[in-house]
Structures are given as C-alpha cells and as structure tokens.
Amino acid sequence: MANTKDMDELKNKLTPEQYRVICEQGTELPFTGKWLKEKGTGMYVCAACGTELFSSETKYDSGSGWPSFWDAAGKNIELRSDTSLGMTRTEVICKKCGSHLGHLFDDGPKPTGKRYCVNSCAMRFIPRDQM
C-alpha cells in the first residue's frame, strides 16, 4: 500500500478509524470492535479489498478484547516481523492489498496453537447465506 494513489482511494473508501488501523498500523481499543461478539457463520474479509481472511469456523473467544482466530482462510495472509512499541511481534497483513490486520501469537487453542488477533475495523463479515 505504498502507492499514493491507492492511499488516497482508501482514504475516501474507509472510515478514519479503518484508515488509521489498516494504513497506519493502528490498533482498536480492546472490547470495542464490531465483530468481537459476532457468532454468525460466514467469512471475514479484508475491509480494503474484500479478500477472504478468516472463516467463522476458526473464530474463538480468546478474552483478549479483539476477534481471534486459530487459523487463516487459504493463503491470503502475510506475516511480517513487527518490532514497534519496544517488543517483537508478528504482524498479520492481507497478502493481496497489504492492509494491516493485527498480530499473530503462539498462545491459541488446538489444533494450531495460534491466535490471530485481528482488528474488527480491518474486516467485514459476510454471512454464509450472502456469500
């Protein structure tokens, strides 16, 4: 998303909070995200480009305050080292458009042991009956 034209288009398409999270690697406040308590069956897609990211079948309540998933859908996620804020973490990015989604931790449930901790505003939820 380094392209200025793409950034300008996103500024017009996204809310200010979405832009801050997706384009400036921000984070929503815990327990405030729209999808945290969503229990429906469907697919979570990138808010910027619509790429499928996470199935509701892998969503679980981690108690962290952000939607959490134990696996990603397909190979649409890219992982990068993030050393901001004085710590080392793994950043989760949409492989198609480069949107910042959240972070990956190794404290999730079986079968993967992973916790994709994702900002609600970086995603849209599409119920199964609308897919």
Disulfide bonds with the S-S distance in Angstrom:
none
